Amino acid sequence: MDSKVMIVILVIVFAADIIWHLYQNKKRDDILKKLDGFLARKDFASFDELVDSKLSRWLFPAYNIAFLKLNEALYMEDMGRIEKAFESFGMPMNKIQKEALYKKGFYYYLGLEDKEKTEYYLNQLKELDVKDMQTLDMMHDIYILKGYRYLDQINERINKLPLQEQMPFFALLSDMYRNKGDTDKADEYERMVSEYTEKLKG
């Protein structure tokens, strides 16, 4: 075969491959936008129909489909459905996928103050050796163990920050002081957070 013809064929194949990937990406983006719209309108029937469609299952890996369904269940605040969604992740996962899933589980069950399940996901994250392990451990200590182990560390840290950046830590300090039994300090920090939040609204 003539070398010029070969080059032309390779260029056509390469261009077709690019166009195909662009088409797939466009379709994925379109589906994700529609799914976001369905959630915003609480149109869960349309969400389920689209996410379970042949096109969606062709375009998205099983992990992504399961994650979309988990987000829907969390948005619905349907505990039974949420439990089933978390249990559906039986497919092989890479480290990034595991971290995303385990953090979702950790913070969800942390909010429920479910000690057993929060600690399950915390241990899974420890095995992955994620970068923000100390933050996760601190949240576990404050909201599950009702401790204040990080009190001195947070106080020392916020002294180096401008006031605006201190506010998220004030909420943590309020909870830690309450765990410690120092209600005056807890109320003081809670009031500061409340006043700052009101200023932002105004």
SEDREN-875323 format. One line per 4 residues: number of its first residue (from 1); their letters; for each residue x, y, z of C-alpha. Coordinates in steps of 0.1 Angstrom, whole numbers, plus 2048, in hexadecimal, padded with zeros to 3 digits. Each point is the difference from the previous one (the first is absolute). Example, Ala and Ser with C-alpha at 12.3 -4.5 7.8 and 13.67 -1.06 7.14 Angstrom:
<atoms>
1) as) 87B:7D3:84E | 80E:822:7F9
</atoms>
This chain:
<atoms>
1) mdsk) 800:800:800 | 80C:823:7F7 | 80E:812:81F | 7EB:81F:7F8
5) vmiv) 7E0:7EB:7FF | 80A:7F1:821 | 805:822:810 | 7DE:80C:7F3
9) ilvi) 7EF:7E1:80E | 811:804:822 | 7F6:825:801 | 7DB:7F6:7F8
13) vfaa) 800:7E5:81B | 810:818:819 | 7E7:81B:7F8 | 7E3:7E8:802
17) diiw) 80C:7F4:822 | 801:824:80D | 7DD:808:7F3 | 7F3:7E0:810
21) hlyq) 80F:809:822 | 7F2:824:7FD | 7DE:7F1:7F8 | 801:7EA:81F
25) nkkr) 80B:81D:816 | 7E4:816:7F3 | 7E6:7E4:806 | 80E:7FB:823
29) ddil) 7FE:825:808 | 7DD:802:7F2 | 7F4:7E3:816 | 811:80E:81F
33) kkld) 7EF:822:7FB | 7DE:7EF:7FC | 806:7EC:81F | 809:81F:814
37) gfla) 7E0:810:7F3 | 7EB:7E3:80A | 80F:800:824 | 7FA:826:802
41) rkdf) 7DB:7FB:7F7 | 7FE:7E0:816 | 7F5:7ED:7E1 | 80E:7DF:80C
45) asfd) 7EC:7EB:7E8 | 811:811:7E2 | 822:7FE:811 | 7FC:7DA:805
49) elvd) 7F4:7FB:7DC | 81E:813:7F1 | 81B:7F2:817 | 7F3:7DC:7F9
53) skls) 7FE:806:7DB | 815:7EC:7E7 | 811:820:7F5 | 80B:809:823
57) rwlf) 80C:7DD:808 | 814:800:7E0 | 810:822:806 | 807:7FD:825
61) payn) 813:7E5:813 | 7ED:7EC:81B | 811:814:81C | 7F3:821:7F1
65) iafl) 7DD:7F3:7FD | 801:7F4:824 | 80D:821:80C | 7E5:813:7EE
69) klne) 7E6:7EA:810 | 810:806:822 | 7FF:826:7FB | 7DB:7FD:7F7
73) alym) 7F9:7EB:81F | 812:81A:816 | 7ED:81C:7F0 | 7DF:7ED:807
77) edmg) 80B:7FA:824 | 7F2:7DD:7FC | 814:7EC:81A | 7F6:7DE:7F2
81) riek) 80A:80A:7DD | 820:80F:80D | 80A:7E0:811 | 7F9:7EC:7E1
85) afes) 814:819:7EB | 81E:7FD:816 | 7FE:7DA:7FE | 7FE:800:7DA
89) fgmp) 825:809:7FC | 80C:7DC:7FA | 814:808:7E1 | 826:804:7FF
93) mnki) 80A:823:80A | 821:813:7FD | 80E:815:81D | 7EF:820:7F5
97) qkea) 7DE:7F0:7FD | 804:7EF:822 | 809:821:810 | 7E2:812:7F1
101) lykk) 7E8:7E4:80B | 80F:7FC:823 | 800:825:807 | 7DC:802:7F5
105) gfyy) 7F7:7E4:818 | 815:80F:81C | 7F0:822:800 | 7DD:7F2:7FA
109) ylgl) 802:7E9:81F | 813:81A:813 | 7E2:817:7FC | 7EA:7E5:80E
113) edke) 818:7FA:81C | 800:7DB:7F6 | 820:7F4:812 | 803:7DE:7F0
117) ktey) 7FC:80B:7DC | 814:820:804 | 81D:7EC:80E | 7FD:7E6:7E5
121) ylnq) 806:81B:7E5 | 81A:811:815 | 814:7DF:802 | 7FC:7FB:7DA
125) lkel) 80F:823:7FB | 81C:7F8:818 | 809:7E2:7EB | 801:816:7E1
129) dvkd) 817:819:813 | 7ED:81F:7F3 | 811:822:804 | 7E5:810:816
133) mqtl) 800:7E3:819 | 806:818:81E | 7E1:814:7F7 | 7EB:7E1:7FE
137) dmmh) 80D:7F4:821 | 7F8:821:810 | 7DC:800:7F3 | 7FD:7DC:80E
141) diyi) 80E:80B:822 | 7E8:81E:802 | 7E0:7F2:7F3 | 802:7DB:808
145) lkgy) 816:7FD:81E | 7F4:822:80E | 824:809:807 | 816:81F:7FE
149) ryld) 822:7F1:7F9 | 807:81A:7E5 | 7F6:81E:815 | 823:80E:806
153) qine) 80B:7F9:7DC | 7E2:813:7F1 | 805:81E:819 | 824:802:7F6
157) rink) 7F8:7FE:7DB | 7E5:81B:7FE | 817:819:811 | 814:801:7E0
161) lplq) 7E1:806:7EA | 7EC:81F:7F7 | 7DE:803:810 | 7ED:7F5:7E1
165) eqmp) 813:7E0:7FD | 7FC:7F9:826 | 7DA:7FC:7FE | 7FE:7DC:7F5
169) ffal) 817:7F7:81C | 7EA:813:819 | 7E4:7E8:7F9 | 817:7E3:808
173) lsdm) 80D:811:81F | 7DC:806:80C | 7F9:7DA:7FD | 821:7F7:811
177) yrnk) 7FA:817:81D | 7DD:7F2:804 | 80F:7DD:800 | 818:80B:81B
181) gdtd) 7E4:80E:815 | 80A:825:7FC | 7DE:80D:7F6 | 80A:824:803
185) kade) 81C:7FD:7E7 | 7EA:7EA:7EA | 7E4:81B:800 | 819:81B:7F9
189) yerm) 80E:7F0:7E1 | 7DD:7F6:7F4 | 7F4:824:804 | 81E:80D:7EC
193) vsey) 7F9:7E8:7E3 | 7DB:809:801 | 807:826:7FF | 819:7FB:7E3
197) tekl) 7E7:7EB:7ED | 7E5:81B:804 | 818:81A:7F3 | 806:7EB:7E0
201) kg) 7DB:7FD:7FB | 7FB:825:804
</atoms>
